[in-house]
């Protein structure tokens, strides 16, 4: 069989999860025309030529996945020597690291990532040297460098505005080639004192000025923020997404609903800390409590109607590129999302954040992007470790097998 799916007219799906958050559909016939889905219908509605169909009746089909928060320059390894090297390495070394991480994402069905920055803008250079939004078949959206306050947290993923610059001016003068703006408005979660909140790095005037400039430039803004006050400032500024959002509280969740702002919870970061830190240390216990609190926030956010996009913060300790998407899906489900709803967070919602208009959904008029895993939905998300078929823009990335 040709690796060009566009040469087919039909795909028979045993189970279809379309990315909308709606229920699984059984025995669906997907019609293809010009690399687009031209129709989705129940099997048996139309007689078709057997040579014109890809039979995936024993497989579950779902949209390709999107990780809305990664750092491609850094590996999830717990080898501290490797981590220190990656923080200071030059582009010659890091470009190979980035390529390896991209392949790890693709191997787990991830079609697009939103990168949150690195101190030397290696990921931005990597993308620019490949002249376009894709590497291989992965869509790569980059921030270049994240912005933090002089002397504040975040130097390993970005820089501070110059001494004679404000945040808005720094954003305006450093927008070439980037896809979105990343701003850091709080510190890390404490791993020694549960619930301790850091002060905001930027006030509302500074943050709003930067977001307004980004909007003029046609760029969306992602804001790293934990705690009530830093998140409140981010939301009042009109940002497009809050990253992490630990201990932000229900008032901020309601603001997200009212302003239609996305939340990217990155809950697996705390589970990874719990798994990798010393078993008897206080940091391990606090990381577990942080995770439990974040899961409770996810539960409340779902109840309130907050829009959530899946992001892993891949590159953080123990958070590996590609495979951590499965772990984040599991935590969304632990937080009260159904399988179909969790997949929407990792598909359609992510596509919105990255501005990918024809991705994230299997529906009439959408580009033919999907992954197929053997077995039914009950095998997900673990079956994403064994992807049978991944199709991007109508072409197979692996050998097509009916």
C-alpha positions as CSV (number, residue, x, y, z in Angstrom):
1,X,0.0,0.0,0.0
2,X,1.2,3.5,-0.8
3,X,2.3,5.7,2.1
4,X,0.2,8.5,0.6
5,X,-3.2,8.3,2.4
6,X,-4.4,11.0,0.0
7,X,-4.5,8.3,-2.7
8,X,-7.3,6.5,-0.7
9,X,-10.9,7.6,-0.6
10,X,-12.0,5.9,2.6
11,X,-10.7,4.9,6.0
12,X,-12.7,2.5,8.2
13,X,-12.2,3.2,11.9
14,X,-13.2,0.7,14.5
15,X,-13.5,3.4,17.0
16,X,-13.2,7.2,16.4
17,X,-12.3,9.8,19.0
18,X,-12.7,13.0,17.0
19,X,-11.1,15.5,19.4
20,X,-14.3,17.5,20.1
21,X,-14.7,16.0,23.6
22,X,-17.8,14.1,22.5
23,X,-18.4,10.4,22.9
24,X,-16.5,7.7,21.1
25,X,-18.1,6.7,17.8
26,X,-18.1,3.0,16.6
27,X,-17.5,1.8,13.1
28,X,-17.0,5.1,11.3
29,X,-16.2,5.7,7.6
30,X,-13.9,8.6,6.9
31,X,-14.0,10.0,3.4
32,X,-10.9,11.8,2.1
33,X,-10.5,14.3,-0.7
34,X,-7.4,16.5,-1.4
35,X,-5.8,15.7,1.9
36,X,-9.0,16.8,3.8
37,X,-11.7,14.8,5.5
38,X,-14.6,15.4,3.2
39,X,-17.2,13.4,5.2
40,X,-17.5,11.3,8.4
41,X,-20.3,8.7,8.4
42,X,-21.5,5.5,10.0
43,X,-20.2,2.4,8.2
44,X,-22.6,0.8,5.8
45,X,-24.1,4.0,4.5
46,X,-22.3,3.6,1.2
47,X,-20.9,0.7,-0.9
48,X,-17.2,1.2,-1.5
49,X,-14.5,-0.5,-3.5
50,X,-12.3,-2.7,-1.2
51,X,-9.2,-1.5,-3.0
52,X,-10.1,2.1,-2.1
53,X,-10.2,1.7,1.6
54,X,-7.8,1.5,4.5
55,X,-9.3,-1.0,7.0
56,X,-8.6,0.0,10.6
57,X,-11.7,-1.7,12.0
58,X,-9.6,-3.1,14.9
59,X,-8.0,0.2,15.7
60,X,-8.9,3.4,17.5
61,X,-8.4,6.6,15.5
62,X,-7.9,10.0,17.1
63,X,-6.3,13.3,16.1
64,X,-2.6,13.8,16.4
65,X,-1.6,15.2,19.8
66,X,-0.3,18.7,20.8
67,X,2.0,19.5,23.8
68,X,1.3,23.1,24.6
69,X,4.3,23.6,26.9
70,X,7.8,22.2,26.3
71,X,11.4,23.2,26.5
72,X,13.1,21.4,23.6
73,X,16.7,22.3,24.6
74,X,16.5,20.4,27.9
75,X,16.1,16.7,28.5
76,X,13.9,15.2,31.3
77,X,16.9,13.2,32.6
78,X,17.7,13.2,36.3
79,X,21.4,13.1,35.4
80,X,22.5,16.4,36.8
81,X,25.7,16.6,34.8
82,X,23.7,16.3,31.6
83,X,21.3,18.9,32.8
84,X,24.0,21.4,33.7
85,X,25.7,20.8,30.3
86,X,22.5,21.5,28.4
87,X,21.9,24.7,30.3
88,X,25.2,26.2,29.1
89,X,25.9,24.3,25.8
90,X,26.3,25.9,22.5
91,X,24.0,25.5,19.5
92,X,26.1,22.8,17.9
93,X,25.4,20.4,20.8
94,X,21.8,21.6,21.5
95,X,20.5,21.2,17.9
96,X,21.1,17.5,18.2
97,X,19.3,17.4,21.5
98,X,16.3,19.3,20.0
99,X,16.2,16.9,17.0
100,X,16.2,13.9,19.4
101,X,13.3,15.4,21.4
102,X,11.3,16.2,18.3
103,X,11.6,12.5,17.3
104,X,10.5,11.5,20.7
105,X,7.4,13.6,20.4
106,X,6.6,12.2,16.9
107,X,7.0,8.6,18.2
108,X,4.2,9.3,20.7
109,X,1.8,10.8,18.2
110,X,2.6,14.5,19.0
111,X,2.3,16.6,15.8
112,X,3.0,20.1,17.4
113,X,4.6,21.7,20.4
114,X,4.7,25.1,21.9
115,X,8.2,25.9,23.2
116,X,8.5,28.1,26.2
117,X,12.0,29.4,25.6
118,X,15.7,28.9,26.4
119,X,18.3,31.4,27.5
120,X,20.2,31.4,24.2
121,X,17.2,31.1,22.0
122,X,18.6,27.8,20.5
123,X,15.2,26.5,19.6
124,X,14.4,29.7,17.7
125,X,17.6,29.4,15.8
126,X,16.9,25.7,15.2
127,X,13.5,26.6,13.6
128,X,14.8,29.5,11.6
129,X,17.6,27.4,10.0
130,X,15.0,24.9,8.9
131,X,13.0,27.7,7.2
132,X,9.5,27.1,8.3
133,X,7.1,25.9,11.0
134,X,7.9,22.2,10.8
135,X,10.8,19.9,11.5
136,X,10.1,16.7,9.6
137,X,6.4,16.5,10.4
138,X,6.3,18.3,13.7
139,X,4.9,21.9,13.9
140,X,7.2,23.9,16.1
141,X,6.0,27.1,17.7
142,X,8.7,29.0,19.6
143,X,9.0,31.9,22.1
144,X,12.7,32.3,21.6
145,X,13.6,33.7,25.1
146,X,11.2,34.0,28.0
147,X,11.1,37.4,29.8
148,X,11.7,37.7,33.5
149,X,12.4,40.6,35.9
150,X,16.1,41.6,36.4
151,X,17.3,39.4,39.2
152,X,14.1,37.3,39.2
153,X,13.5,33.6,38.5
154,X,13.8,32.4,34.9
155,X,17.3,33.1,33.6
156,X,17.8,29.5,32.4
157,X,14.9,29.9,29.9
158,X,15.3,33.6,29.0
159,X,16.5,37.0,29.9
160,X,15.5,40.3,31.6
161,X,14.8,43.5,29.7
162,X,17.8,45.8,29.5
163,X,18.3,48.3,32.4
164,X,16.8,51.1,30.4
165,X,14.0,49.1,28.9
166,X,10.5,48.3,30.1
167,X,8.9,44.9,29.5
168,X,6.8,46.2,26.6
169,X,9.8,47.7,24.8
170,X,11.8,44.5,25.3
171,X,8.9,42.5,23.7
172,X,8.6,45.0,20.8
173,X,12.3,44.9,20.1
174,X,12.8,41.2,20.2
175,X,9.9,39.8,18.2
176,X,11.6,38.7,15.0
177,X,10.9,35.0,14.1
178,X,9.0,34.1,17.3
179,X,5.5,32.7,17.3
180,X,4.4,33.8,20.7
181,X,5.6,35.8,23.8
182,X,6.5,34.0,27.0
183,X,6.6,36.0,30.3
184,X,7.5,34.7,33.7
185,X,5.5,36.3,36.5
186,X,6.3,34.2,39.5
187,X,8.9,31.8,40.9
188,X,8.8,28.0,41.1
189,X,6.5,26.1,43.5
190,X,8.2,25.6,46.9
191,X,9.3,22.0,47.5
192,X,10.0,22.7,51.2
193,X,6.9,24.7,52.2
194,X,3.5,23.6,50.9
195,X,1.4,26.4,49.4
196,X,4.0,29.1,49.7
197,X,3.4,31.7,47.0
198,X,6.1,33.9,45.4
199,X,5.6,37.6,44.6
200,X,4.8,38.7,41.1
201,X,7.7,39.8,39.0
202,X,5.8,42.3,37.0
203,X,2.9,44.6,38.0
204,X,-0.3,44.9,36.0
205,X,0.8,48.0,34.1
206,X,4.0,46.3,32.9
207,X,2.2,43.1,32.0
208,X,-0.7,44.7,30.2
209,X,1.7,46.9,28.2
210,X,3.6,43.8,27.1
211,X,0.5,41.9,26.2
212,X,-0.9,44.9,24.3
213,X,2.3,45.1,22.2
214,X,2.2,41.4,21.5
215,X,-1.4,41.7,20.3
216,X,-0.3,44.6,18.0
217,X,2.4,42.3,16.6
218,X,-0.1,39.5,16.1
219,X,1.5,37.3,18.9
220,X,-0.3,35.4,21.6
221,X,1.1,35.6,25.2
222,X,1.8,32.7,27.5
223,X,2.5,33.6,31.2
224,X,4.3,31.4,33.7
225,X,2.4,32.2,36.9
226,X,1.8,30.4,40.2
227,X,-0.2,31.8,43.2
228,X,-3.2,34.1,43.4
229,X,-1.6,37.5,42.8
230,X,0.8,36.6,39.9
231,X,-2.1,34.7,38.1
232,X,-4.5,37.6,38.7
233,X,-2.1,40.0,37.1
234,X,-1.6,37.7,34.1
235,X,-5.4,37.4,33.6
236,X,-6.1,41.1,34.0
237,X,-3.5,41.8,31.4
238,X,-5.5,39.8,28.8
239,X,-2.9,37.1,28.2
240,X,-3.9,34.1,26.2
241,X,-2.9,31.3,28.6
242,X,-1.6,30.8,32.1
243,X,1.1,28.2,32.5
244,X,1.2,26.0,35.6
245,X,-1.2,28.0,37.8
246,X,-0.5,26.2,41.0
247,X,-2.3,27.6,44.0
248,X,-4.1,30.2,41.9
249,X,-7.5,29.7,43.5
250,X,-11.1,29.6,42.3
251,X,-11.5,33.4,41.8
252,X,-8.8,33.2,39.1
253,X,-10.5,30.2,37.6
254,X,-13.7,32.2,37.3
255,X,-11.7,35.0,35.6
256,X,-10.4,32.4,33.1
257,X,-14.0,31.4,32.3
258,X,-15.2,35.0,32.0
259,X,-12.3,36.1,29.8
260,X,-12.0,32.8,27.8
261,X,-8.3,32.4,28.8
262,X,-6.7,28.9,28.6
263,X,-5.0,27.2,31.5
264,X,-2.0,24.8,30.9
265,X,-1.7,23.0,34.3
266,X,1.5,20.9,33.8
267,X,0.5,18.7,36.7
268,X,2.9,15.9,35.8
269,X,5.9,18.1,36.8
270,X,5.0,17.5,40.5
271,X,4.4,13.8,40.0
272,X,7.8,13.5,38.3
273,X,9.5,15.3,41.3
274,X,7.7,12.9,43.6
275,X,9.0,9.9,41.7
276,X,12.6,11.1,41.4
277,X,13.4,12.8,44.7
278,X,14.7,11.1,47.8
279,X,12.0,8.9,49.4
280,X,12.4,10.3,52.9
281,X,13.0,13.9,52.0
282,X,10.6,16.8,52.7
283,X,10.7,17.8,49.1
284,X,9.2,14.6,48.0
285,X,6.3,14.9,50.4
286,X,5.6,18.5,49.4
287,X,5.7,17.7,45.7
288,X,3.0,15.0,46.3
289,X,0.9,17.6,48.2
290,X,1.4,20.1,45.3
291,X,0.2,17.4,42.9
292,X,-2.9,16.6,44.9
293,X,-3.7,20.3,45.2
294,X,-3.3,20.7,41.4
295,X,-5.6,17.8,40.7
296,X,-8.2,19.3,43.0
297,X,-7.9,22.6,41.0
298,X,-8.2,20.7,37.7
299,X,-11.4,19.0,39.1
300,X,-12.8,22.4,40.0
301,X,-11.7,24.0,36.7
302,X,-13.6,21.3,34.8
303,X,-16.7,21.8,36.9
304,X,-16.5,25.6,36.3
305,X,-15.9,25.3,32.5
306,X,-12.3,26.5,32.3
307,X,-10.7,25.7,29.0
308,X,-7.6,23.5,29.6
309,X,-4.9,22.7,27.1
310,X,-2.5,19.9,27.8
311,X,1.1,20.9,28.4
312,X,3.8,18.9,30.1
313,X,6.7,21.3,30.7
314,X,8.9,18.5,29.1
315,X,12.5,19.1,29.9
316,X,11.7,19.5,33.6
317,X,13.2,16.9,35.9
318,X,11.7,13.5,35.0
319,X,9.4,15.0,32.4
320,X,10.5,13.3,29.2
321,X,9.5,14.6,25.7
322,X,6.7,12.7,24.1
323,X,6.0,10.1,26.8
324,X,5.0,12.7,29.4
325,X,2.0,13.6,27.2
326,X,0.5,10.2,28.2
327,X,1.2,10.9,31.8
328,X,-0.5,14.3,31.6
329,X,-3.5,12.7,30.0
330,X,-3.8,10.3,32.9
331,X,-3.7,13.1,35.4
332,X,-6.4,15.1,33.6
333,X,-8.5,11.9,33.8
334,X,-7.6,11.5,37.5
335,X,-8.8,15.1,37.8
336,X,-12.2,14.3,36.5
337,X,-12.0,14.5,32.7
338,X,-13.3,11.6,30.6
339,X,-10.9,10.1,28.1
340,X,-12.6,12.0,25.3
341,X,-12.4,15.3,27.2
342,X,-8.7,14.8,28.1
343,X,-7.9,14.1,24.4
344,X,-9.7,17.3,23.5
345,X,-7.3,19.2,25.8
346,X,-4.4,17.5,23.9
347,X,-5.8,18.2,20.4
348,X,-8.4,20.8,19.6
349,X,-7.5,23.1,22.6
350,X,-3.8,22.9,21.8
351,X,-4.5,23.7,18.2
352,X,-6.3,26.8,19.2
353,X,-3.3,28.0,21.4
354,X,-0.9,27.4,18.5
355,X,-3.1,29.0,15.9
356,X,-3.4,25.8,13.9
357,X,-6.8,26.2,12.3
358,X,-7.1,22.9,10.4
359,X,-5.7,20.6,13.1
360,X,-6.8,19.0,16.4
361,X,-10.1,17.6,15.1
362,X,-11.3,14.8,12.8
363,X,-14.2,16.4,11.0
364,X,-15.3,17.5,7.6
365,X,-13.0,20.1,6.1
366,X,-10.1,19.4,8.5
367,X,-6.6,18.3,7.3
368,X,-6.0,14.5,7.3
369,X,-3.9,14.2,10.5
370,X,-4.5,11.2,12.8
371,X,-3.0,8.4,14.8
372,X,-4.2,4.9,15.0
373,X,-3.7,2.5,17.9
374,X,-4.6,-1.1,18.0
375,X,-7.6,-2.0,20.2
376,X,-10.4,0.0,21.7
377,X,-10.6,3.2,23.7
378,X,-10.2,1.2,27.0
379,X,-6.5,0.6,26.0
380,X,-5.9,4.4,25.9
381,X,-3.8,6.3,26.9
382,X,-1.2,3.5,27.4
383,X,-1.7,2.3,23.8
384,X,-0.1,5.6,22.7
385,X,3.2,3.9,23.5
386,X,2.5,1.6,20.6
387,X,1.2,3.8,17.7
388,X,0.4,1.6,14.7
389,X,0.0,4.5,12.3
390,X,0.6,8.2,12.3
391,X,-0.6,10.3,9.3
392,X,0.4,14.0,8.9
393,X,-1.0,16.0,6.0
394,X,-2.2,12.9,4.3
395,X,1.1,11.0,4.4
396,X,2.1,8.2,6.7
397,X,5.1,8.7,9.0
398,X,5.4,4.9,9.4
399,X,4.4,2.0,7.2
400,X,0.7,1.9,6.6
401,X,-0.8,-1.4,7.7
402,X,-4.5,-2.2,7.3
